[in-house]
């Protein structure tokens, strides 16, 4: 196609005439150097060109004297001169007064173009629900990844940073979670092209603990012009089957006609070390452990678990248990971030460009964690003729994440808290008692818990990603108003992961499969997309503006993975797979997904008063079989601009704009693994050295798309000379035929291993509804007449989403995710993300208090009528509760604390959430103050669970010094009890309110006076100082109330003790040349 | 050239690009997996049938730890030295949340064999190099393995879902209900009769003969099933079929008794699940057994008989650790450094004692005499005093002696709990089980233990909670409701 077009443009050469001349500035004699002189045809096609020399002279050999010469120069007006019979043409170019050179884009709240997918629309004409964020909003925010920019900026878009580790991603939910197994992540589109946005699937053997890279983090935030978030079915309909979770459209900066702009940004940031949680010191730890063992009946002084706690110097390993180590102090540090960004943009009549390159280096708040990224982007627009245009975007990124690794025991932060403080970091000579230089990494000590300092210092865990996204677009105007567009793009994401567990960290010996273990992997994904579009714009009788769009898309996503894991490398110094290493596992996986789509869209606007659009998309996917391959996704929308009706305009002059919107549509979700519907047989089940094969997946002939149907009603208004702008949206989104990886009964005999879940198949079941209301409000509190006066703008967004599982076969589904004793489940009638558990009511002060009472509070006696019945846990023959044990509400008064006493004790969904931004400007100064908040959600404080349960060898928080220790103690913390979970049952003890408001950042910026700057030959200098995460208002007792949503939609709000986000400071300078 | 590019032609070009790309895309959406075979590609050749049955054995390997848990740990030959999920059954503390009642591994085996039984018989119609006889042999292996899985399930849970249909597509009912134990066992008897007809007597390689399904293995399982169902004559007949094949099955000499475990696949092995560390085939038997020491009850048996063949440094080592899975030699304390002991499902003394048990119940003097001779031939191999009783001894005494011999010969091989349940149930003598269990527990624990096993319904395990969650059609077992 492209070759053909290019070939078609070859012109037949004629012997030409040479034209000479001189170009000067205006009417003066001052020569202009570098003026572009181009011969253009009647259809405005550029045939050949030259430019003027230092004296303003040029010489050009033209092909045809019927053509014209075009003279153009940045910041000067363009002149076109017919050649005619002339051989010498002198021109004077006047200054162009229309173009502005400031590239600070100041758009009105209601103005501007919004990307709606394949086309852009004036925001005035929208019918769907779209939130937009412009680059000006985040130019002063020190973020390293674009997804972080969105947090708190758009109503109804919940963004949660997953952890404080460098390079970690965010979880985004647009209008709530609506899928159980098909994913809840939005679709990302960059410059019209859907990109690969999810991290690699880590479910392969050996890959689980290797560092991962979030592909979104490979995009340089400085390249972004604007972000549009399509929230309802009408707005996203053009993306059909992939858009059910909303669409985030990213538009990158492009060159503008004018002076070349060179911008250099530098940022330097410091991040505070994570806060410590007070834990028991060495001797307190030993007392607690001894108590736990004694309480569970282990009083044998020669028991391997008891011996270390007795302070008996004759004990063989006595020396290992005499320290008081502050583990966290060996691991945490101040984080440092540096960012450099250089961009060059500009262009003339025919060719515009934007080139940028950036480097980000980030060292995390824990040793040996970091993130590095190098990006380049080249955006080019070339106008061949009035009718034909080419454009191209090429971006490249290379990044590296290094992170902690262990055997899945948790984050370094978590490990540093639970590691016994009685133990030393470094080994001790047991004979002489002298400290040794190697780490104390003895298998089996403290239940096999690793030495976190040894791991953090010696383990290598790196991931490198390569991200290349070239695309080329051709636009051709067939007739006036009818445009053909072809878009061809490639998205390549490659990732190399590398994990090395040296023996000095693990303390293992040569025949162990984790001895000097190496996991390496090579993953790559390639997405090719070809779009063909016909777009017809016309205006009928000046009042009807119409747009028709017809198109199709071919999308191929190929993914290949190679995972190699070996052990017994000869030396810790050799950290690649080499000769003597033995194989742990070898696996490679290749998959391909093809999607074929057709779509039509029609849009009619009458007189800026009423708008109407309809979209139909038909998607076919290789993920489904037979008749279920294709899905149809229709949508309609309309608006009515009331403010253009005479009665409003006349009687309510304070209303500048008032628009009502309504839309309805269906979208799809197919986010399941490839080939899920095909009956498959897998190798790898061997016996006696023979190769075996087993059925890994039954045929799922009824598997089909998940469909979400949504209705949206919106109201946009501007009041009081547009000082107040507001948008309100109300929506109802119902997802049907939910794709779910259903865990089958084991007795079904289905033995699949899809996604690591044994005995599960994909199926369609149930309905989930999300409904809610969103408010965007902007107020110019102070709006000065002079541009340099005092200006104060407040922007508030607020959203409430109500999630409810409307229908679920069987009523309840239990997921395999568990944490802190809680099991994830979905129940019909509940929202996703609820917790069931016991109601915790304190601690029995004495053994005698743990008796059964009936509903009226009367004691229940045993058969003898004298002895009160004692509470038991689990079952009738379960353990009897004693003094120091947890009191749980026995709802059915049967004296047994069991599943029947479990009630709804928490809901992780916030009642509302949003963001509040204040920006104040005066002369060259500015202040930005941004608060992000959510209210009304519950959190399971899993970190506290692990630090207060006192049932294993983990060290515990200092709060357990309050624990029950003897009969009669009145306290709120139960006794220590080894290997017995009666006091750490999933209960309201671990559930806390998770509401918070976080002063996400406060920025002071200063723009140096233009005159001063121009004296030194620059255009402008801006500097800013930002402090982020300065303060958090919350009653939550954990380290960070912003808790990752994770991958399971039903198991959210679980604090797993990930690295908390901490306060940071960033100094930034932007220089324009 | 220019004319190629005029307005009208250009629009034709653009439209044709749209149209061409929009057509002929049926194939485009038909993607098949590269990393696995599809059903359309599989079950076409002899090689496919062979691979599918090996996949069943692979599932059997995954069963061995759970089979040991079910068959041994609640009984009287071990004593728990630690409290954890493995040892809870020892305290008769069975809770629906404990992994010991998770039957996944057994149904995994059932699921794989169902597919073989359904699909393999059709292959001879496609592959001329694959005969009907070869097909029948593979089906026989699958039928045996499925029956073995169900026999463990029935003995552990009593009524269980009887799933016989291959789970090939989502048209299959994945939510079965329980079937009465008797109907499951009826099916096993029928299936084993078919398997017996087609199973080979032996294979070319000795490891295959001991590690894959043979006629001898089928007969051993038949004897076991009949014995469980009080069908004593059939049990004795089935056992005799094994004993008759003297060329294949003979007792290992007493001096080499430990080789049965350390060397694997000896001449008395009938069916043992094979493991080999060198090809990454390992299991958790050593770890499971390490949670237990040998019970003083069994120690007394060995001491009274001064059993040097099977006692110290054979069945156990000093410190009373069981040695069958974890040891390599009898002379020094050399441990098996790799987690690959075989799990012996049936070996000759087991079948001999099964026959003895059947004969003791049949009750004729000559039959009881033969039963005693069977016991004595095992004792002779162990170089301990022979009982030398005649056929007039009461059956109850014989049962005591047989059970005692089974304990000494087969300790920690996953047999004992089933033995106790079988005899106590068949002889309608709950105390046979209860007294033995209590005798092996510490005095302080006996009252609690008794309360937990006094009801024979408690001898069967609860259905695992996860399974109940996943299958609304299942009802918890009676004792645990």
Contacts between the chains, C-beta under 8 A, distances in Angstrom:
chain1	res1	chain2	res2	distance
A	1	B	17	6.0
A	4	B	13	7.7
A	7	B	1	7.9
A	8	B	1	6.5
A	8	B	4	5.6
A	8	B	5	4.5
A	9	B	5	7.4
A	10	B	1	6.4
A	12	B	1	7.2
A	12	B	2	7.8
A	296	B	83	8.0
A	476	B	10	6.5
A	476	B	14	6.9
A	478	B	7	6.6
A	478	B	10	5.8
A	478	B	11	4.4
A	478	B	14	6.2
A	479	B	7	6.3
A	479	B	11	7.2
A	482	B	11	7.4
A	484	B	10	7.9
A	484	B	11	7.7
A	484	B	14	3.9
A	484	B	17	8.0
A	486	B	17	7.1
A	511	B	337	6.6
A	530	B	21	7.2
A	532	B	17	5.8
A	532	B	18	5.0
A	532	B	21	6.0
A	534	B	14	6.8
A	534	B	15	7.7
A	534	B	18	6.7
A	550	B	18	7.4
A	551	B	18	7.8
A	552	B	18	6.5
A	552	B	21	6.1
A	552	B	22	5.3
A	554	B	21	6.7
A	554	B	25	8.0
A	554	B	28	7.4
A	588	B	35	7.7
A	589	B	35	5.2
A	590	B	34	4.6
A	590	B	35	6.4
A	591	B	33	7.2
A	591	B	34	7.0
A	591	B	35	7.4
A	592	B	31	5.2
A	592	B	34	7.7
A	593	B	31	6.9
A	594	B	28	5.3
A	594	B	29	5.7
A	594	B	31	5.9
A	596	B	25	5.2
A	596	B	28	5.8
A	596	B	29	6.1
A	598	B	22	6.5
A	620	B	25	7.5
A	620	B	29	4.9
A	621	B	29	6.7
A	622	B	28	7.7
A	622	B	29	4.8
A	622	B	30	6.8
A	622	B	31	3.9
A	629	B	29	5.4
A	674	B	31	6.8
A	674	B	33	7.2
A	675	B	31	7.0
A	675	B	32	7.0
A	675	B	33	4.2
A	675	B	36	7.9
A	678	B	32	6.6
A	678	B	33	6.3
A	678	B	38	5.3
A	678	B	39	7.8
A	679	B	38	5.9
A	679	B	39	3.6
A	679	B	40	7.9
A	679	B	168	6.4
A	679	B	169	6.7
A	680	B	33	5.8
A	680	B	36	4.2
A	680	B	37	6.8
A	680	B	38	5.9
A	680	B	39	7.6
A	681	B	36	5.9
A	681	B	37	4.2
A	681	B	38	7.3
A	681	B	39	7.1
A	681	B	41	8.0
A	681	B	42	4.6
A	681	B	52	8.0
A	682	B	35	7.6
A	682	B	36	4.6
A	682	B	37	7.7
A	683	B	36	7.5
A	683	B	51	7.7
A	685	B	54	6.9
A	685	B	55	4.4
A	685	B	58	3.4
A	685	B	59	7.2
A	686	B	54	6.7
A	686	B	58	6.2
A	686	B	279	6.8
A	686	B	281	6.9
A	687	B	54	5.0
A	687	B	57	3.7
A	687	B	58	5.1
A	687	B	60	7.8
A	687	B	61	6.6
A	687	B	211	7.7
A	687	B	274	6.8
A	687	B	281	7.3
A	688	B	54	7.8
A	688	B	57	7.3
A	688	B	207	6.1
A	688	B	208	6.5
A	688	B	211	5.4
A	688	B	212	7.4
A	688	B	274	5.3
A	688	B	276	8.0
A	689	B	276	7.5
A	689	B	279	5.6
A	690	B	50	7.2
A	690	B	51	7.9
A	690	B	54	4.6
A	691	B	51	5.9
A	691	B	54	6.5
A	692	B	51	5.5
A	692	B	52	7.5
A	692	B	53	7.8
A	692	B	54	3.2
A	692	B	55	3.8
A	692	B	56	7.7
A	692	B	57	6.9
A	692	B	58	4.8
A	693	B	37	7.0
A	693	B	42	7.2
A	693	B	48	7.3
A	693	B	51	4.0
A	693	B	52	5.9
A	693	B	54	7.5
A	693	B	55	5.2
A	694	B	52	7.4
A	694	B	55	3.7
A	694	B	56	7.9
A	694	B	58	7.0
A	694	B	59	7.2
A	694	B	112	5.3
A	694	B	115	8.0
A	695	B	39	7.9
A	695	B	111	7.6
A	695	B	112	7.2
A	695	B	115	5.4
A	695	B	167	7.4
A	695	B	168	7.5
A	696	B	36	5.9
A	697	B	36	7.9
A	698	B	167	5.3
A	698	B	168	5.5
A	698	B	169	5.2
A	698	B	170	6.4
A	698	B	172	7.2
A	699	B	39	6.3
A	699	B	168	6.3
A	699	B	169	4.0
A	699	B	170	7.0
A	700	B	169	7.1
A	700	B	170	4.8
A	701	B	169	6.0
A	701	B	170	6.3
A	701	B	171	7.2
A	702	B	170	5.6
A	703	B	170	7.5
A	743	B	470	5.5
A	744	B	174	4.8
A	744	B	470	6.3
A	745	B	161	7.9
A	745	B	174	6.5
A	745	B	175	6.2
A	745	B	176	7.4
A	745	B	467	5.7
A	745	B	470	4.4
A	745	B	471	3.5
A	745	B	474	7.1
A	746	B	102	7.3
A	746	B	103	6.0
A	746	B	104	4.1
A	746	B	107	4.8
A	746	B	108	7.4
A	746	B	464	7.8
A	746	B	466	8.0
A	746	B	467	5.6
A	746	B	470	7.5
A	747	B	103	7.0
A	747	B	107	4.9
A	747	B	110	8.0
A	747	B	160	7.2
A	747	B	161	4.4
A	747	B	163	6.0
A	747	B	176	5.8
A	747	B	467	6.8
A	747	B	471	6.7
A	747	B	474	7.6
A	748	B	107	7.5
A	748	B	111	7.3
A	748	B	163	6.9
A	748	B	167	6.0
A	748	B	172	7.8
A	748	B	174	3.9
A	748	B	175	7.2
A	748	B	176	7.1
A	748	B	471	7.8
A	749	B	107	5.3
A	749	B	108	7.4
A	749	B	110	5.1
A	749	B	111	2.7
A	749	B	112	7.8
A	749	B	114	5.8
A	749	B	163	5.0
A	749	B	166	8.0
A	749	B	167	5.0
A	750	B	111	6.0
A	750	B	167	4.4
A	750	B	174	6.5
A	751	B	59	7.3
A	751	B	108	4.7
A	751	B	111	5.2
A	751	B	112	6.7
A	758	B	104	6.7
A	758	B	108	7.9
A	759	B	104	7.0
A	759	B	108	8.0
A	761	B	170	6.7
A	761	B	174	7.9
A	763	B	170	6.9
A	810	B	472	5.2
A	812	B	469	7.7
A	814	B	466	7.4
A	814	B	469	4.6
A	814	B	470	7.6
A	874	B	95	6.1
A	875	B	95	6.2
A	877	B	93	7.2
A	877	B	448	7.8
A	877	B	451	6.9
A	877	B	452	6.0
A	878	B	95	7.8
A	979	B	83	5.9
A	979	B	84	7.4
